[in-house]
Amino acid sequence: MSDPPELTLDCLGRPCPVPVIELARAILTVPVGAVVEVLSDDPAARLDLPAWCRMRGHDYLGELPRDRGSAHRVRRS
């Protein structure tokens, strides 16, 4: 998970399904192979973001803890 994100989405304080919706909009704005980081404190993001990636064919790179919430990293495929 060493690649720096091309884009970081701040979805802190925003409930499900907002992190997935914001990722779906933003992923199309970065080049293929780029990493998008989604900051979220919604517990559902832990399940929703990897599931969305599987359905859309993107690579879920994992979750990193932050002071508030987590950073979920996705590589556009």
C-alpha positions, 0 to 999 in steps of 0.5 A: 500500500505504498503508492500515494493516492491520486485523490483522497475523498473525505467522507468522514461523518457521512453515512452509508452509502455516501462513501460508495457513491463518492467513490463511484463518481470520483474513480472515473476522474483518475487514470487507470492504475491510480489509487483513490483513498476514501476516508470514512468513519462509517463502519459499513464502509469496511464491507461496502467499499470492497464489495463495490470494488469486486462488483466494478472490477477495481482493486481494493487495496485495504484499510489503514487506521486513522485518528478518526475512521479509516482510509480505504484504498482502491486502485482503478482497473 
